[in-house]
Amino acid sequence: VVHSSPVVEVGIDIKPGSFPNSINRNNKGNISVAIFSSGTFNATEVDRATVNFEGASPLDIGKTPEDINGDGLLDIVFHFSTQKMSLPDGASEACLTGETIGGTLFEGCDSVRLVK
C-alpha cells in the first residue's frame, strides 16, 4: 500500500510552558512534547505506536488528553527518554512525526537549544 496522502503540519510544544527548550542529551530523564489539536487536527486520535520524536518512541506515561494551550481543544502530551533521542550536534529544531488512528500522517517541529 502506497500512501500518497500529504503530511499534515501540526503544532507541537517541546517542554510545554518553557522557552527556550533546552535539552541536555546526557540527561537521564525525559522530555515532554505536547501535540496541539486544531480546527483540522484532533490530537487525541494520534496512534501512540507510530509516534517518533527524533528517534525515540513515547514512554508509557501521560496518556490523558488535556487542553495545554487554552484554546478549548484537547491536546495530548507524550514523554520521551532523552537518552533515546538522536539529536545531532548543533541541532536547533526537533521534530515529532506519526500517524492518526485513521492513517493521517503528521509532523510538528519546535525549536531546541542543546546544552551540556
C-alpha positions in Angstrom: 0.0 0.0 0.0 1.5 3.3 -1.1 0.4 6.3 1.0 0.2 9.4 -1.3 -1.6 11.5 1.4 0.2 14.7 2.3 1.8 15.1 5.7 -0.3 17.3 7.9 1.7 20.0 9.8 0.7 20.1 13.4 1.6 22.4 16.3 3.8 21.0 19.0 5.4 22.4 22.1 8.6 20.8 23.5 8.6 21.2 27.3 5.2 23.0 27.4 5.4 26.2 29.2 9.2 26.7 29.0 11.3 28.6 26.5 14.0 28.2 25.3 13.5 24.4 25.0 16.9 23.5 26.5 17.9 19.8 26.0 20.9 18.2 27.7 21.4 15.0 25.7 23.2 13.4 28.7 20.2 13.9 30.9 18.8 10.5 32.1 15.3 12.0 32.4 12.6 12.5 29.9 11.2 15.3 27.7 7.5 16.1 27.4 6.1 17.2 24.0 2.6 18.5 23.5 0.7 17.9 20.2 -2.0 20.5 19.8 -5.4 19.9 18.3 -6.7 22.5 15.8 -9.8 23.0 13.7 -8.4 20.5 11.3 -6.4 18.1 13.5 -7.5 16.1 16.5 -4.5 15.2 18.7 -6.5 12.7 20.7 -6.7 10.5 17.6 -2.9 10.1 17.4 -1.8 6.5 17.2 0.8 6.2 20.0 2.5 3.2 18.3 3.5 5.4 15.3 4.9 8.5 17.2 8.6 9.2 16.9 10.5 12.1 18.4 14.0 12.4 16.9 14.4 8.6 17.1 12.6 8.0 20.4 9.3 6.3 20.9 6.9 7.6 23.6 7.2 6.3 27.1 4.1 4.7 28.6 3.1 7.7 30.7 0.9 10.8 30.3 -2.0 9.4 28.3 -4.8 11.7 29.5 -5.8 14.4 26.9 -5.8 18.0 28.3 -6.1 21.5 26.9 -2.5 22.7 27.1 -2.7 25.9 25.2 -6.1 27.1 26.4 -7.9 27.0 23.1 -10.7 24.7 24.3 -9.5 21.7 22.3 -8.0 18.6 23.9 -4.2 18.2 23.3 -2.0 15.2 24.1 1.4 15.2 25.8 3.9 12.5 25.1 7.0 11.8 27.1 10.3 10.6 25.6 13.6 9.3 27.1 16.3 11.9 26.5 18.8 9.2 26.1 16.9 7.5 23.2 16.8 10.7 21.1 19.3 11.2 18.3 19.7 14.9 18.1 22.8 15.9 16.1 25.3 18.4 17.4 24.2 22.0 16.7 20.5 21.0 16.2 18.2 24.0 16.6 14.9 22.2 15.9 13.4 18.8 16.9 10.5 17.2 15.0 7.9 14.7 16.0 6.2 12.5 13.4 3.4 10.0 13.5 0.0 8.9 12.2 -3.5 9.2 13.5 -5.7 6.1 14.1 -7.3 7.0 10.7 -4.0 6.9 8.9 -3.3 10.6 8.5 0.5 11.3 8.6 1.6 14.3 10.6 4.7 16.2 11.6 5.4 19.0 14.0 8.6 20.8 14.8 9.7 23.2 17.6 13.0 25.0 18.4 15.5 23.4 20.8 18.7 24.6 22.4 21.3 22.0 23.2 23.1 22.4 26.5 25.9 20.5 28.0 
